[in-house]
Amino acid sequence: MKMQKIKYTKQMGDNIRKIRLAQHMTQDDVARELQLAGYDISLGYYAKYERAELNIRPDVLLGLTKIFQCDLMEFFKDIEVQK
């Protein structure tokens, strides 16, 4: 079964960056924590998530909630739903 991806927006990337900075973490810190949790993600790959250059897998978003100790909906803050 192929892993689904969430359509990424610039706002979502900005939200992830803001949460990371509020946790006083670098992109390298987050990439390392994701790797330790079993995700095959490099620093470059993680940086592309924050720049909204890559769609993010739902399992990675869940991993980020654990690292940042935040609610999943924080990533979607201020994102308009398109119909």
N, C-alpha and C positions, 0 to 999 in steps of 0.2 A: 504494500500500500504506500503510495507516494505521499510525502509530508506536504500538507497544504501551507501556503504562505499568506500572510496578511498584506494587503495592499498598503504600501507605506506612503506616508506623507511627510513633507518637510516639518510640519508641526510635531509629528510623533518623534522624529529625530531630535528636534529641539527639546521636547519634553524629557526624553531619555538623557540628553546631555545635562539639562538642568537638575534632574534627580541625581545624576552621577556627581555633579559639582557640589550639590548640597551635602553629599556623603563624603566630601573631601577625597574623592577617588580620581585617579587618572584613567585614561582609556586603557593603558597597559594593565592597571590593577584589575579592571573589569574583565578584560580578555583573559587574564591569568585565572581569575575566579571561575569564569565560565569553563576554562580548560580543566581546572581541578574538579569541576562538577560533571565532567565527561563530555563537554561540547567541543567539537573540533573547530574552534574559531580562533583565528589569529588577530593580532592587534589591528592589522590593516582591514580585515573583514569587519571587525567591530566598529572601527572608525567610519566605515561606509554605512553602517546602520545609522549612526548619528547624523551623517550627512544626507540620509535618505537616498542613497545610491543603490541600495539593495533592499529587497523585500525581506522581512524578518519572519522566521518560522515561529509558530505559536509556542513551541516547546522552549525556544530561546527566550521569548518574552516571559514565560513562566520562570525560567532560570534567573532572569533579571529581577523579577519580583522577590525572589529569595535572597539574591545578593544585596539588593537595595532595601529589603524589608519594607516594601511598599505594596499598595493595592494595584492590581492590574489596570484599573481604570485611570490611574495617574498617567499612564502612557498616552491615553486618548483624550486628555484634558484639552479643551478649546478646539477640538476638531469638529468641523461641521459635517454632518451626515449628508451625503449626496444621494438624491433619489433618482 
